Amino acid sequence: MSNYLAIATVTAVLQRIVQNSLQFDVQGARVTTLKPINLSSGPSELGVNIFLYQVLSNPALNNIDATPMRSRANPNKRQTALDLYYMLSFYGNDVELEPQRILGSVLRTLNDQSIITAEMIQQTLANSNFPFLSDSNLGDQVQQINISLNDLSLDDLSKVWSTFFQTPYVLSVVYKVLIVLIDGQEPSQRALPVRRAGFGGVASFPYQPVVEQVVSQLGYLDPILTHSTLQIRGRNFKCDAIKVRIGEVEITPTEVNDKQILLPLQIIPPESLRCGVQSLQVIHYISININSTAENLAVQPPNYHNIESNVFPFVLHPTISPDIIVADIEENSDGSYSAKVIVQVNLTVGIRQRVILALNEMTSENPASYLFEAAKRQSDGNIITIPIDRIKAGEYLLRLIVDGAESQLNIDTREDSPTFNYYISPKLIIY
């Protein structure tokens, strides 16, 4: 990025571009970079003074060199991200309005050249007035450097000037330059890549099952429904006694190899499943009975100890029953309608789960869409009542969203149908 000369280089660039423009606007005016206390405000002094009075860390890039960023090789050295604040003070004959003329020239120049480019930096470094900046590499900085006017109230401006002991106030403005990145000298370190993830570094069971992905067997992007077959991917699945735990239910899978398990959800009782996010674990049952001879097993059952995988979530989507009830329909004074929509789903919905009804009008001419939240429920169940209000008459496609798990719409697959390949149900009619 840039070395320790970056801040001084920015100041030099500001001085050069302002001087190049000001010398044509106000004859004899010059640009200085002194402390205000070292300047005379007499009539013989003519020009603008650029004084760096404050340096702050940039809040957006303050942690750019934090460990997580360096671990991804960006950046490879520690960096400091800075915002520079400059006080520009204008001197001259007030009778001839010289300070104000210089102010106008500077404002125009810094507005036209509000970005410090690599070309501007190289031209400054080539200037014979700045031989001490020849080693600067600010031009290599990728991050854009911006110059902008910093609006300060009179009170704030007075506080800044109060830091200059016994220095009379002159016409001034404040500019900020951001962002300047300064590289450290010491390179950061990068550890060897992790070859294999583990559970806390020490595992009691080296062949503990690990679940890495749970998807529908039909495809990665296909929703998981109650009739779907789960494809559980991971490692160390093969075992003589294995079960899959979903929620509070444990099921024996139909097909198991070391890296994949197939589990049809149809073998699980529907009342044991809920809409929304489900937790899944793979469990190995291993006998720890030392004297597990045939004679002992005939007398007493073996003692088992379960080895559990990590808990992995998947989203189970509800399916809406086609029997949708619209009750208590009332027409409002503006021609819209209010009603209660009663929907039955194939899964249990918890009392604390959030349920949203999504309606989309079945028309191509300015279709309306609505979202309504279900009424408060007194118990778990699969029948949901949703009050709707201020909805215009029409036919609507209906979806139920339970804690983010959205019911699916049906598509017309009849090739001779006028609605072929369109969503057609479930739907409700308001009139």
C-alpha positions as CSV (number, residue, x, y, z in Angstrom):
1,M,0.0,0.0,0.0
2,S,2.1,3.0,1.2
3,N,5.0,3.6,3.6
4,Y,5.6,6.2,6.4
5,L,5.8,9.1,3.9
6,A,2.1,8.8,2.9
7,I,0.8,11.6,5.2
8,A,3.5,14.1,4.1
9,T,2.9,13.1,0.5
10,V,-0.8,14.0,0.8
11,T,0.1,17.4,2.3
12,A,2.5,18.0,-0.5
13,V,-0.1,17.1,-3.2
14,L,-2.6,19.5,-1.7
15,Q,0.0,22.3,-1.6
16,R,1.0,21.7,-5.2
17,I,-2.4,21.5,-6.8
18,V,-3.7,24.6,-4.9
19,Q,-0.5,26.6,-5.8
20,N,-0.8,25.7,-9.5
21,S,-4.3,27.1,-9.6
22,L,-3.9,30.0,-7.2
23,Q,-1.0,31.6,-8.9
24,F,-3.2,32.4,-11.9
25,D,-6.1,33.7,-9.9
26,V,-4.4,35.9,-7.3
27,Q,-1.0,37.3,-8.3
28,G,1.6,36.8,-5.6
29,A,-0.4,34.4,-3.5
30,R,1.5,31.5,-2.1
31,V,0.7,28.2,-0.3
32,T,2.4,27.4,3.0
33,T,2.2,24.4,5.3
34,L,3.2,26.1,8.6
35,K,1.5,26.2,12.0
36,P,-0.9,29.1,12.2
37,I,1.0,30.5,15.2
38,N,4.1,31.0,13.0
39,L,2.2,33.0,10.4
40,S,1.8,36.8,10.3
41,S,-1.7,38.1,9.5
42,G,-0.3,41.5,8.4
43,P,-1.2,43.1,5.0
44,S,2.1,41.8,3.5
45,E,1.0,38.2,4.0
46,L,-0.9,36.9,1.0
47,G,-2.0,33.3,0.4
48,V,-3.4,30.2,2.0
49,N,-1.9,28.0,4.8
50,I,-2.5,24.3,4.8
51,F,-2.1,22.9,8.3
52,L,-2.7,19.2,9.3
53,Y,-4.3,19.6,12.7
54,Q,-5.9,16.2,13.4
55,V,-5.4,12.5,12.4
56,L,-8.1,9.9,13.2
57,S,-8.4,6.2,12.4
58,N,-10.9,5.4,9.7
59,P,-13.9,3.7,11.3
60,A,-14.8,1.6,8.2
61,L,-11.3,0.2,7.7
62,N,-10.0,0.3,11.3
63,N,-9.9,-3.5,11.5
64,I,-8.7,-4.3,8.1
65,D,-5.6,-5.9,9.5
66,A,-7.5,-8.0,12.1
67,T,-6.5,-11.6,12.4
68,P,-9.5,-13.0,10.3
69,M,-8.6,-10.7,7.4
70,R,-4.9,-11.5,7.6
71,S,-5.7,-15.2,7.6
72,R,-7.2,-14.8,4.2
73,A,-4.0,-13.1,3.0
74,N,-5.5,-9.6,2.8
75,P,-3.5,-7.7,3.8
76,N,-0.2,-9.5,4.3
77,K,1.2,-6.8,6.7
78,R,-0.4,-4.8,9.4
79,Q,-2.0,-1.6,8.2
80,T,-3.2,1.7,9.7
81,A,-6.2,3.3,8.0
82,L,-6.3,7.1,8.6
83,D,-8.5,10.1,7.9
84,L,-6.5,13.4,7.7
85,Y,-8.1,16.8,8.8
86,Y,-6.6,20.0,7.4
87,M,-7.2,23.6,8.4
88,L,-6.9,26.0,5.4
89,S,-6.5,29.6,6.5
90,F,-6.6,32.5,4.1
91,Y,-4.5,35.6,4.4
92,G,-4.4,39.0,2.5
93,N,-5.7,42.5,2.3
94,D,-9.3,42.5,3.6
95,V,-10.0,45.8,1.8
96,E,-9.4,44.2,-1.5
97,L,-11.1,41.0,-0.3
98,E,-8.0,38.9,-1.0
99,P,-8.8,36.2,1.6
100,Q,-12.2,35.6,0.1
101,R,-10.8,35.6,-3.5
102,I,-8.3,33.0,-2.4
103,L,-11.0,31.0,-0.7
104,G,-13.0,30.9,-3.8
105,S,-10.1,29.7,-5.9
106,V,-9.2,27.0,-3.4
107,L,-12.8,25.7,-3.1
108,R,-13.1,25.5,-6.9
109,T,-9.7,23.7,-7.2
110,L,-10.4,21.1,-4.5
111,N,-13.9,20.5,-5.9
112,D,-12.6,19.9,-9.4
113,Q,-9.7,17.7,-8.1
114,S,-11.5,15.9,-5.2
115,I,-9.7,12.6,-5.8
116,I,-5.9,12.3,-5.4
117,T,-4.9,10.1,-8.3
118,A,-1.6,8.2,-8.8
119,E,-0.7,10.7,-11.6
120,M,-1.1,13.7,-9.2
121,I,1.1,11.9,-6.7
122,Q,3.8,11.2,-9.3
123,Q,3.8,14.8,-10.5
124,T,4.3,16.0,-6.9
125,L,7.2,13.6,-6.3
126,A,8.8,14.8,-9.5
127,N,8.7,18.4,-8.3
128,S,12.1,19.7,-7.2
129,N,10.5,21.2,-4.1
130,F,9.9,17.8,-2.5
131,P,13.1,15.8,-2.8
132,F,12.6,14.4,0.7
133,L,9.5,12.5,-0.6
134,S,11.3,10.6,-3.3
135,D,10.8,7.3,-1.5
136,S,7.1,7.7,-1.1
137,N,5.0,4.9,-2.7
138,L,1.5,6.4,-2.0
139,G,0.8,6.1,-5.7
140,D,0.6,2.3,-5.3
141,Q,-2.3,2.5,-2.9
142,V,-5.3,0.7,-4.3
143,Q,-7.8,2.4,-2.0
144,Q,-9.1,5.7,-3.4
145,I,-8.1,8.9,-1.6
146,N,-10.8,11.5,-1.5
147,I,-10.8,15.2,-0.6
148,S,-14.0,16.7,0.8
149,L,-15.0,19.8,2.6
150,N,-15.8,19.2,6.3
151,D,-18.6,21.4,7.5
152,L,-17.9,22.7,11.0
153,S,-20.1,25.0,13.0
154,L,-18.8,28.3,14.3
155,D,-18.5,26.8,17.8
156,D,-16.5,23.8,16.5
157,L,-14.3,26.1,14.4
158,S,-13.7,28.3,17.4
159,K,-12.6,25.3,19.5
160,V,-10.1,24.4,16.8
161,W,-8.6,27.9,16.8
162,S,-8.5,28.0,20.6
163,T,-5.8,25.3,20.4
164,F,-3.5,27.9,18.7
165,F,-2.4,29.9,21.7
166,Q,-2.8,33.7,21.2
167,T,-3.3,33.3,17.5
168,P,-6.0,35.7,16.1
169,Y,-8.7,34.0,14.0
170,V,-8.7,34.4,10.2
171,L,-11.0,33.1,7.5
172,S,-10.7,29.3,7.5
173,V,-12.3,26.1,6.3
174,V,-11.6,22.5,7.1
175,Y,-11.0,19.7,4.6
176,K,-10.7,16.0,5.3
177,V,-8.7,13.5,3.2
178,L,-9.6,9.8,3.4
179,I,-8.5,7.1,3.3
180,V,-4.7,6.9,3.7
181,L,-3.3,3.4,4.4
182,I,0.1,3.0,6.0
183,D,1.8,-0.4,5.9
184,G,3.8,-1.9,8.7
185,Q,7.2,-3.3,8.2
186,E,6.8,-6.6,9.9
187,P,5.0,-9.2,7.7
188,S,2.1,-11.1,9.2
189,Q,2.3,-14.8,9.7
190,R,0.1,-17.5,8.1
191,A,-0.4,-20.9,9.6
192,L,-0.5,-24.2,7.6
193,P,-3.9,-25.0,6.2
194,V,-6.3,-27.2,8.2
195,R,-6.4,-30.6,6.8
196,R,-9.3,-31.8,8.7
197,A,-11.9,-30.3,11.1
198,G,-12.3,-31.8,14.5
199,F,-14.3,-31.4,17.6
200,G,-12.3,-29.2,20.0
201,G,-8.9,-30.8,19.1
202,V,-9.3,-34.0,21.2
203,A,-12.0,-36.5,20.3
204,S,-12.9,-39.4,22.6
205,F,-14.0,-41.3,19.5
206,P,-11.8,-40.8,16.5
207,Y,-14.5,-42.2,14.2
208,Q,-17.3,-40.0,15.5
209,P,-19.9,-39.4,12.7
210,V,-19.8,-35.9,11.2
211,V,-22.8,-34.4,9.3
212,E,-21.8,-31.9,6.7
213,Q,-24.9,-31.4,4.6
214,V,-28.6,-32.4,4.6
215,V,-30.5,-32.0,1.3
216,S,-33.3,-33.5,-0.7
217,Q,-32.4,-36.5,-2.8
218,L,-34.0,-34.7,-5.7
219,G,-31.5,-32.0,-5.7
220,Y,-29.6,-29.4,-3.6
221,L,-32.1,-26.6,-4.3
222,D,-35.3,-28.7,-4.0
223,P,-37.3,-28.0,-0.9
224,I,-37.6,-30.7,1.8
225,L,-41.2,-31.9,2.2
226,T,-42.7,-34.7,4.3
227,H,-42.6,-37.1,1.3
228,S,-38.9,-36.2,0.5
229,T,-36.0,-38.6,1.0
230,L,-33.2,-36.9,2.9
231,Q,-29.7,-37.3,1.6
232,I,-27.3,-36.9,4.6
233,R,-23.7,-36.3,3.6
234,G,-20.7,-36.4,5.8
235,R,-18.2,-39.0,7.0
236,N,-17.8,-41.9,9.5
237,F,-21.4,-43.0,9.1
238,K,-21.0,-46.7,8.7
239,C,-21.9,-48.6,11.9
240,D,-23.6,-51.9,12.8
241,A,-26.2,-50.0,14.9
242,I,-27.1,-46.6,13.6
243,K,-30.1,-44.3,14.0
244,V,-30.9,-40.8,12.8
245,R,-32.5,-38.4,15.4
246,I,-34.8,-35.7,14.1
247,G,-36.2,-33.6,16.9
248,E,-37.3,-36.2,19.5
249,V,-37.7,-39.1,17.1
250,E,-35.0,-41.7,16.3
251,I,-35.3,-43.6,13.0
252,T,-33.3,-46.4,11.4
253,P,-32.2,-45.2,7.9
254,T,-32.8,-47.3,4.8
255,E,-29.4,-47.0,3.2
256,V,-26.1,-46.2,4.8
257,N,-22.5,-46.0,3.6
258,D,-19.5,-44.3,5.2
259,K,-20.2,-40.9,3.5
260,Q,-24.0,-40.9,2.9
261,I,-27.3,-41.8,4.5
262,L,-30.6,-42.0,2.7
263,L,-33.7,-41.5,5.0
264,P,-37.2,-41.2,3.6
265,L,-39.3,-38.9,5.8
266,Q,-42.4,-40.9,5.0
267,I,-41.4,-43.5,7.6
268,I,-41.7,-40.8,10.3
269,P,-45.1,-40.2,11.9
270,P,-46.3,-36.7,10.7
271,E,-47.3,-35.7,14.2
272,S,-43.6,-36.1,15.2
273,L,-42.5,-33.4,12.8
274,R,-42.9,-29.6,12.8
275,C,-42.8,-26.9,10.2
276,G,-39.6,-24.9,10.0
277,V,-36.1,-25.7,11.2
278,Q,-35.4,-29.3,12.3
279,S,-32.4,-30.6,14.1
280,L,-30.7,-33.8,12.9
281,Q,-28.1,-36.0,14.4
282,V,-26.5,-39.4,13.5
283,I,-26.1,-41.7,16.4
284,H,-23.9,-44.8,16.7
285,Y,-24.8,-47.4,19.3
286,I,-21.8,-49.3,20.4
287,S,-21.8,-52.2,22.9
288,I,-19.5,-51.7,25.9
289,N,-20.3,-55.0,27.6
290,I,-16.9,-56.6,28.1
291,N,-18.2,-60.1,28.8
292,S,-20.5,-60.2,25.8
293,T,-20.2,-64.0,25.3
294,A,-23.1,-65.9,23.9
295,E,-24.0,-67.2,27.4
296,N,-23.9,-63.7,28.9
297,L,-26.0,-62.3,26.1
298,A,-28.6,-65.0,26.6
299,V,-28.9,-63.9,30.3
300,Q,-28.6,-60.1,30.0
301,P,-28.8,-57.7,27.2
302,P,-25.7,-55.8,26.1
303,N,-25.0,-52.4,27.6
304,Y,-24.9,-49.7,24.8
305,H,-23.2,-46.3,24.7
306,N,-24.2,-43.9,22.0
307,I,-21.8,-41.7,20.0
308,E,-23.5,-38.7,18.6
309,S,-22.6,-36.5,15.6
310,N,-22.8,-32.8,15.5
311,V,-26.3,-31.3,15.3
312,F,-27.2,-30.2,11.8
313,P,-30.3,-28.1,10.8
314,F,-32.5,-28.5,7.8
315,V,-35.8,-26.7,6.9
316,L,-39.0,-28.7,6.5
317,H,-41.6,-27.0,4.3
318,P,-45.3,-27.4,5.0
319,T,-47.9,-28.5,2.5
320,I,-51.3,-26.7,2.4
321,S,-54.5,-28.8,2.2
322,P,-56.6,-27.8,-0.9
323,D,-59.6,-27.3,1.4
324,I,-59.1,-23.6,2.1
325,I,-62.0,-21.8,4.0
326,V,-62.7,-18.1,3.6
327,A,-65.1,-17.0,6.4
328,D,-66.6,-13.8,7.6
329,I,-66.2,-11.9,4.3
330,E,-67.1,-8.2,4.7
331,E,-66.9,-5.4,2.1
332,N,-65.3,-2.2,3.3
333,S,-66.5,1.3,2.4
334,D,-63.6,1.7,-0.1
335,G,-64.6,-1.5,-2.0
336,S,-62.0,-3.7,-0.5
337,Y,-62.7,-6.8,1.6
338,S,-62.0,-8.2,5.0
339,A,-62.2,-11.9,5.9
340,K,-60.7,-14.8,7.8
341,V,-58.7,-17.4,6.0
342,I,-58.6,-20.9,7.6
343,V,-55.7,-23.1,6.3
344,Q,-54.8,-26.7,7.2
345,V,-51.3,-27.9,6.8
346,N,-49.8,-31.4,7.0
347,L,-47.5,-30.6,9.9
348,T,-47.8,-29.4,13.4
349,V,-47.3,-25.7,13.9
350,G,-46.0,-24.6,17.3
351,I,-47.8,-22.0,19.4
352,R,-44.8,-19.7,19.3
353,Q,-44.0,-20.1,15.7
354,R,-44.5,-17.1,13.4
355,V,-46.9,-17.8,10.6
356,I,-47.3,-15.4,7.6
357,L,-49.9,-15.7,4.8
358,A,-48.6,-14.5,1.4
359,L,-51.2,-13.7,-1.3
360,N,-50.4,-13.0,-5.0
361,E,-53.2,-12.0,-7.4
362,M,-53.5,-14.3,-10.4
363,T,-53.5,-11.7,-13.2
364,S,-50.9,-10.2,-15.5
365,E,-52.3,-6.7,-15.2
366,N,-50.9,-4.9,-12.2
367,P,-51.2,-7.9,-9.8
368,A,-51.6,-7.1,-6.1
369,S,-49.7,-8.9,-3.4
370,Y,-50.3,-9.0,0.4
371,L,-48.7,-10.4,3.6
372,F,-50.8,-11.1,6.7
373,E,-49.8,-12.5,10.0
374,A,-51.7,-15.3,11.6
375,A,-53.8,-14.7,14.7
376,K,-52.4,-15.7,18.1
377,R,-52.9,-19.4,18.8
378,Q,-53.8,-21.1,22.1
379,S,-52.1,-24.4,21.4
380,D,-50.0,-26.3,18.9
381,G,-51.9,-27.6,15.8
382,N,-52.2,-27.8,12.1
383,I,-55.2,-25.5,11.5
384,I,-54.2,-21.8,11.1
385,T,-56.6,-18.8,11.1
386,I,-55.3,-15.7,9.4
387,P,-57.3,-12.4,9.4
388,I,-57.0,-10.4,6.2
389,D,-58.1,-6.8,5.6
390,R,-58.3,-4.2,2.9
391,I,-57.8,-6.7,0.0
392,K,-59.3,-6.2,-3.4
393,A,-61.6,-8.8,-5.0
394,G,-59.9,-11.4,-7.1
395,E,-58.2,-14.8,-7.3
396,Y,-55.0,-15.2,-5.3
397,L,-52.3,-17.8,-5.1
398,L,-51.7,-18.7,-1.5
399,R,-48.5,-19.6,0.4
400,L,-47.9,-20.1,4.1
401,I,-44.6,-19.2,5.7
402,V,-43.8,-20.8,9.0
403,D,-40.6,-19.4,10.6
404,G,-39.2,-18.9,7.1
405,A,-40.3,-22.3,5.8
406,E,-42.5,-21.6,2.8
407,S,-45.2,-23.9,1.4
408,Q,-44.8,-24.7,-2.3
409,L,-47.1,-23.7,-5.2
410,N,-48.3,-26.2,-7.7
411,I,-47.4,-25.8,-11.4
412,D,-49.7,-26.7,-14.3
413,T,-47.9,-29.5,-16.2
414,R,-50.6,-30.0,-18.9
415,E,-49.1,-29.0,-22.2
416,D,-52.6,-28.4,-23.8
417,S,-53.6,-26.1,-20.9
418,P,-53.7,-22.2,-21.4
419,T,-51.9,-22.0,-18.0
420,F,-49.2,-24.5,-18.9
421,N,-46.1,-24.0,-16.8
422,Y,-47.9,-21.4,-14.6
423,Y,-48.5,-21.5,-10.9
424,I,-52.1,-22.6,-10.4
425,S,-52.7,-23.6,-6.8
426,P,-53.4,-23.5,-3.9
427,K,-55.6,-20.5,-4.4
428,L,-58.5,-18.6,-2.8
429,I,-61.1,-16.3,-4.2
430,I,-62.2,-13.0,-2.7
431,Y,-65.4,-11.4,-4.0
